Amino acid sequence: MPGGPPDAKATVAVDPNVAAAVAAAEAAGPQTGETVRVDSWIWSVRLVKTRSAGATACKGGHVRVNGDRVKPAHSLRVGDEVRLVHEGRERIVVVKRLIRKRVGAPVAVHPYVAALA
C-alpha cells in the first residue's frame, strides 16, 4: 500500500557476519531428533559463564526445565521452558534452537526466546 507503514523486515539491516555465524552455529548443532545437555546449552547461549557453573546451578536446584528441577545431563528439546536462577536473577527462556558449542554474544540470543516472568 503506497504511503503506508514500511515492512518491518525490509527496514531491519542484518549484519552479514552475524548471519554467517548463526548459520555456522546451526550447522554445528544436533541433527533432527537429537538432544543437548541442559548444562551445555545454558553455557552455549551465554546464560552462565562456564559449563561447570551450569552444572553447579543444575546440581543446586537452580535450573528447571518445564517446571521440574533437572540434573546437568538432562536432555533439552526445542520448545522446552528453561528457568535459571543465577546471580540473584531469574531468567526464563524458551528453547528455539539447540546448539552445542559456545557462540558469540550477537549469535547467542538467537537460540532462545526470553519469556516474561
Buried (B, 14 or more C-beta within 10 A) or exposed (E): EEEEEEEEEEEEEEEEEBEEBBEEBBEEBEEEEEBBBBBBBBBBBBBBEEBEBBBBBBBEEBBBBEEEBBEBEBBBEEEBBBBBBBEEEEBBBEBEBBBBEBBEEEBBBBBBEEEEE
